[in-house]
Amino acid sequence: MTFAKPSGTCIALALTLLLASCSTTRQVAKTVEETTGAVVDTLEESVEFVTGLFTEEEEAVKKIEPPTPMAIATEGANPPFNTTGKDGSVYGLDIELGTALCLELNFECTWYIHNPEELAPGLNARKLDLVISSVPVTSTTQKRMLLSQVYFPFSPGLLARRVTSGMKPDQLNGRSLGLVQDSPAALYAQDNLKETRQTLYPGLYEALAALETGKVEALLHDALMLKTAAYNSTTLAYLGDVPTGMTAAMETEDATGAIAVTAADITGAQEPTLSSGYAIGIRKSTTSTQLLETINQGLANLKRKGIYQQIVAGYGYNAPPPPPEPEQVSEPKPQQETNFTPQF
């Protein structure tokens, strides 16, 4: 594994994955409370864990053909989806899933850390091939990039300081809320929580800092991210999921186990709508359709093999089990002719 020194205004840290065969000792957590700690806290451990989910036979087949180079960007600032560790490497659900896709599709992947405002421009400038950075499926993100099928559902939650009293997720009128700009929770709050005082922040870290210093009473954001923040804090408490009266995960499972987002979920009559979840971003161009289909097929393959289920289980999501393999219908054996003489 090689590391490049940060350069430029973005945090341009290239992290090349050396996808060698190795065993894993990562334990898949059973509950969200267990998963919000640092189960895997380096890129190397993420690669080691995911590589161990593939069989030696699968890896041998992948090595026959030369791998396709793929530049992947993530923010490294949205734990537990993507986090920057003390050694400068990134880890989290996005990195584990991306690593699994690289192995499944025979990609030679290099990870880059970028600020959120640089992700779409990086794709359009052909400096990046994929964005795997908890990108929400919304009409806003659809204007900036092509989106794959959903790989993790979205659910809104509420975070507050432990000294805050009397606040409940279903009683927010008159409260001051911190929101992350362009997030599904922010889009929902702006349209449906007009009796609250709302402040937008460019990222999760800025929103958490505002909450810690008392600039806002609570933070409305992705439930899993907020549970992670509460787990790692002595001053913040997760108050619970926010009832929206809307279906946050309007998704269906097809025969391959792939999650498909309905058109109404993205561009339906109600705008803005809650995101169905997070997807992989791809450059918008006439030549990107094939890559999009490849990524979606890769996700479906990971679900079919049960690899996807093992990854997301470590983050509190009990995904549907792999679809049953189709039964092999054997040809009926031809009956042998026998010379039979009836007895009278």
ChimeraX attribute file (.defattr): number of C-alpha atoms within 10 A of each C-alpha:
attribute: neighborCount
match mode: 1-to-1
recipient: residues
	/A:1	9
	/A:2	8
	/A:3	13
	/A:4	12
	/A:5	9
	/A:6	13
	/A:7	9
	/A:8	7
	/A:9	8
	/A:10	14
	/A:11	15
	/A:12	17
	/A:13	21
	/A:14	19
	/A:15	22
	/A:16	17
	/A:17	18
	/A:18	14
	/A:19	20
	/A:20	12
	/A:21	16
	/A:22	14
	/A:23	13
	/A:24	15
	/A:25	9
	/A:26	15
	/A:27	11
	/A:28	16
	/A:29	18
	/A:30	14
	/A:31	14
	/A:32	17
	/A:33	15
	/A:34	16
	/A:35	22
	/A:36	23
	/A:37	17
	/A:38	15
	/A:39	19
	/A:40	22
	/A:41	18
	/A:42	21
	/A:43	26
	/A:44	17
	/A:45	17
	/A:46	23
	/A:47	26
	/A:48	23
	/A:49	22
	/A:50	27
	/A:51	22
	/A:52	16
	/A:53	18
	/A:54	19
	/A:55	10
	/A:56	12
	/A:57	8
	/A:58	11
	/A:59	17
	/A:60	11
	/A:61	10
	/A:62	15
	/A:63	11
	/A:64	9
	/A:65	9
	/A:66	10
	/A:67	15
	/A:68	11
	/A:69	13
	/A:70	16
	/A:71	20
	/A:72	27
	/A:73	30
	/A:74	27
	/A:75	25
	/A:76	26
	/A:77	20
	/A:78	22
	/A:79	24
	/A:80	25
	/A:81	25
	/A:82	22
	/A:83	25
	/A:84	20
	/A:85	17
	/A:86	9
	/A:87	10
	/A:88	18
	/A:89	20
	/A:90	27
	/A:91	27
	/A:92	28
	/A:93	23
	/A:94	30
	/A:95	26
	/A:96	25
	/A:97	23
	/A:98	23
	/A:99	26
	/A:100	27
	/A:101	23
	/A:102	22
	/A:103	24
	/A:104	19
	/A:105	18
	/A:106	20
	/A:107	19
	/A:108	18
	/A:109	24
	/A:110	19
	/A:111	26
	/A:112	23
	/A:113	27
	/A:114	22
	/A:115	16
	/A:116	18
	/A:117	11
	/A:118	13
	/A:119	25
	/A:120	23
	/A:121	15
	/A:122	17
	/A:123	23
	/A:124	16
	/A:125	10
	/A:126	12
	/A:127	13
	/A:128	21
	/A:129	20
	/A:130	29
	/A:131	28
	/A:132	23
	/A:133	29
	/A:134	23
	/A:135	21
	/A:136	25
	/A:137	29
	/A:138	24
	/A:139	16
	/A:140	16
	/A:141	17
	/A:142	15
	/A:143	11
	/A:144	17
	/A:145	21
	/A:146	20
	/A:147	25
	/A:148	23
	/A:149	24
	/A:150	24
	/A:151	23
	/A:152	21
	/A:153	20
	/A:154	23
	/A:155	23
	/A:156	24
	/A:157	22
	/A:158	24
	/A:159	28
	/A:160	26
	/A:161	22
	/A:162	13
	/A:163	9
	/A:164	12
	/A:165	8
	/A:166	6
	/A:167	14
	/A:168	12
	/A:169	18
	/A:170	12
	/A:171	11
	/A:172	17
	/A:173	12
	/A:174	12
	/A:175	16
	/A:176	17
	/A:177	27
	/A:178	28
	/A:179	28
	/A:180	23
	/A:181	16
	/A:182	17
	/A:183	25
	/A:184	28
	/A:185	24
	/A:186	25
	/A:187	21
	/A:188	21
	/A:189	22
	/A:190	15
	/A:191	12
	/A:192	13
	/A:193	18
	/A:194	13
	/A:195	13
	/A:196	15
	/A:197	17
	/A:198	21
	/A:199	17
	/A:200	15
	/A:201	18
	/A:202	14
	/A:203	18
	/A:204	23
	/A:205	14
	/A:206	15
	/A:207	24
	/A:208	24
	/A:209	13
	/A:210	18
	/A:211	20
	/A:212	16
	/A:213	10
	/A:214	13
	/A:215	15
	/A:216	22
	/A:217	19
	/A:218	30
	/A:219	26
	/A:220	26
	/A:221	27
	/A:222	24
	/A:223	21
	/A:224	24
	/A:225	20
	/A:226	29
	/A:227	25
	/A:228	22
	/A:229	23
	/A:230	21
	/A:231	19
	/A:232	13
	/A:233	11
	/A:234	10
	/A:235	12
	/A:236	22
	/A:237	20
	/A:238	21
	/A:239	20
	/A:240	16
	/A:241	19
	/A:242	20
	/A:243	14
	/A:244	16
	/A:245	6
	/A:246	10
	/A:247	14
	/A:248	19
	/A:249	18
	/A:250	19
	/A:251	18
	/A:252	12
	/A:253	12
	/A:254	11
	/A:255	12
	/A:256	17
	/A:257	22
	/A:258	23
	/A:259	22
	/A:260	17
	/A:261	20
	/A:262	14
	/A:263	9
	/A:264	11
	/A:265	23
	/A:266	22
	/A:267	15
	/A:268	12
	/A:269	9
	/A:270	11
	/A:271	14
	/A:272	21
	/A:273	24
	/A:274	28
	/A:275	28
	/A:276	27
	/A:277	24
	/A:278	22
	/A:279	22
	/A:280	25
	/A:281	29
	/A:282	25
	/A:283	26
	/A:284	17
	/A:285	11
	/A:286	7
	/A:287	9
	/A:288	14
	/A:289	14
	/A:290	10
	/A:291	15
	/A:292	20
	/A:293	13
	/A:294	15
	/A:295	22
	/A:296	22
	/A:297	19
	/A:298	19
	/A:299	27
	/A:300	22
	/A:301	20
	/A:302	24
	/A:303	23
	/A:304	20
	/A:305	17
	/A:306	18
	/A:307	18
	/A:308	25
	/A:309	18
	/A:310	20
	/A:311	23
	/A:312	20
	/A:313	17
	/A:314	23
	/A:315	25
	/A:316	18
	/A:317	17
	/A:318	13
	/A:319	17
	/A:320	12
	/A:321	14
	/A:322	20
	/A:323	15
	/A:324	10
	/A:325	9
	/A:326	6
	/A:327	6
	/A:328	6
	/A:329	6
	/A:330	6
	/A:331	6
	/A:332	6
	/A:333	6
	/A:334	6
	/A:335	6
	/A:336	6
	/A:337	6
	/A:338	6
	/A:339	6
	/A:340	6
	/A:341	6
	/A:342	5
	/A:343	4
	/A:344	3
